[in-house]
Amino acid sequence: MDIMYDETVKIILLGNVSVGKTTFCNVLKKKEFNYNYHSTIGVDFHTIYYKKNKKYRIQVWDTAGQEKFRSLVSCYFKKTDLIIIMFDINDIQSYNDIIYWREFANIHANPHSPIILLGNKTDLVERADMEKIRNYADMQKMPLHIMSVKTNKNFDDLLNLIIDNLPFNIMGKKEEPVITPQKGCCVIQ
């Protein structure tokens, strides 16, 4: 069954191990929280459809947070429309590593791909310095969204935030790659 849509959106989801990236994707797709956790090996791919002014096919690329998979993850940044850096508000290391993931994205992604900072696990006691995180997000001009995948707290608002921050919704038309003829082949710029 083909579903009609106006735009395809590619999102890459980054963050440390166990911040909730895979669970986020499962809730996004299946609308239910699953207590059985399976670590992502490399990259996993999920597609959902969402309507806000027009119909979107949203492809979410769930990346492994383990260091041994990071070189593999870097291959999946091509044509990314938006990046989400997810952290656990109860895990000091995961929010300290926001800077690492931001730099990782800057190296591998399109420089015009917006980044959303996503804090998860508000259902637990917050140990993060939220003022420090808000200041960092403001300084980097990254939208910050805090939620709980488990309880669905602030989950629906995130989809609207994603759509509102897509480059082609901010600047207009989605850019298509420019193909420059070369001797014997083509180069995509």
N, C-alpha and C positions, 0 to 999 in steps of 0.2 A: 504494500500500500504506500503510494507516494503522498507525502504531505506537502502542500504548497507553502512556500515561504518567499519573502522578499529579499532578505539578506542572510548570508551565512556569516557567523561570527566565530572566530577562533580565539579561545582563551586558554592560557597556560597557567596552571596552578602550582605555585612554588611554596616551599617551606620545609622546616625540619621534620624529622620522623615523628609520628604520633600527634601532630597538631590537629588532625581531623580532615585532611584533604580527601581521602578516599571515602570516608563517611559522609562528608559534604556532597560528593558526587552521587553517592547512593541515595541520599535523601532528596537531592535535586531531581534525580531520575525516577525513583520509585516511591517518593513521598513517605518513606517510613525509615525509622531509625533501626539499625541492626546492631546488636551488641557483639556479634561475632566479627572480630577484626582480622583482616588479612592484609599484610604489608604489600604495598605496590612494588613490583620488580620492574625497574626501568620506567615505563610510561604506560598508562591506561587511558582509554578514550571513551567519552560519554557524549551522547547527543540528546538535547532536549529542544522543545519548541516553545516559544514564548511570544505573546502578542502584546505590544505596546505601540500604538500608532501604526505599526506595520508588523508583519509576521517575521520572526527571527528563528533561524536554525542555529542553535548555540552548541558549538563543539567545545567541550571542556577536556583539556589534556591534563590528566592527573599524574604528576611526576613523583618519583621516589625521592624521599628526603635523604637517603643514605649517601654518604660521600662517594662510595664506590660506583654509584650510578650517575654521578653528576656530568661526566663527559658524554654519556649517552643522552642525558636530558637536554644538553645544549643543542643537539641536532633537531629538536622539535620546535624551535623558535621561529622558523621561517613562516612568514605571512601571519604572525600573531597580531590580532586586533587589540587585545587587552591582556594584561598580566595581573594576577592576584597573588599577593604574598600573604600567606596565612601563618598565623602564630597562635600559640596557646597562651592565653592571658595568665595562666597559672604556672607557666614554665619559663623561668628567668632566661635560660639559654635560648629558647625559641624566639623570644622578643629581642634578646641581644643580637641574634643572628639576622634580624631584619635588614641590617646594613649590608651584611654579606649577600643576601638574596637580591637586594636592590642593585648592588654592583654586578652580580652574576647576570641579572636581567639587562643591565646597561651594556654589558659586553656582548651578549648573544642576541638580543632582540632589536627590532626596528626602533630607532630612537624616538619615533612618534607614537609608539604603543604606550598608552596610559597605564599606570600601575595603581591598583587599589590595595590598600592595606586592610587585612581582614583578621580581626581578633576573635578567637573562638573559645568556647567552654565557659560562657558566663554563668552556666548552671552550677559551677563550682565556686569556691571562695577565691576572689581575685587577689593575686599576689603581685601583679604587674604594677609598675609605676605608670598609670594611665596618663598622667599629666605629661610625663616625659615622652610617651609614645605619641600623644596628640601634638606636642610641640614638634617632634620629628616629622610627623606626617604633614603638618602645616608648612614647615620649612622646606620639605621636598615637594610640596604641592601635590600630595597624594591624598585622595579621599580615604578616610578611615571609617570602617564599619565594624561594630562589635556585635557579636551574636552568639547563640548556642545552637549548634546543629542538632543536639540531642532533644532540646525542648522546643525547637522551632522559633525561639525568641529572636525577633528581627530578621528572620530568614527571607520573608517575602520582599522586604525593602531592598535587599541586596540585588535582586534581579533588576529592579528599576534603576538602582545606582549603576549597575553594569551597563545597561542600555544607554543611560544618560551620559556616560563617560566614553562611549565609543568614538573614535576619532571622526568617523564619517557622520555621526550625529551632531558633533560639535562643529566640524568644519564644512560639512556638506557631503559631496560625492565621495564614495569609497575609491581610493587610488588603485588603479590597475598597474601591473608591472609594465615597464617600457621595454620592448624587445628591439634590440639593436642588431641589425644583420652584421655578421662577421664572416670572414672567409671560411666556408665549409660548415658553419654552425651559427647559432644565435646565442647572444648573451643577454640574460635578463638582469636588468638593473633595478 
